[in-house]
Amino acid sequence: MNTSFSSGWVANRNSPIADTGGVLTINGDGNLILFDGTNRTVWSNVSIKAESPVAQLLDSGNFVVKDNETMEPGGTYLWQSFDYQSDALLPDMKLGKNLKTGSEWFLTSWKTPEDPSPGNFTFRLSIRACLV
């Protein structure tokens, strides 16, 4: 049986941990921190302030950080992996560009099947004005 696996998000993609000694934690403010096997910080998300932070892997594959104290049903997440795509497009992921903030969502290949650092290929939407 041939099985194929693709991850929706990779922490520390530009410099992946080479062994299985990595540990992902969430601190009291809601920041995700990735440690390598020697307990050295190798990645963390942007600064988040939450009263009661919770990290959750949703059924969609989106890994999110939310504040259980202030989260409204249907509200926005403090951080979500769908904003940091890899090479797989999952349902509910965005592709495109936020024209107000400049944030862009696109797919990038892995360097090799074993190395998730960015490869040579990207898939992105081009936003161009057409003057007639």
Disulfide bonds with the S-S distance in Angstrom:
none
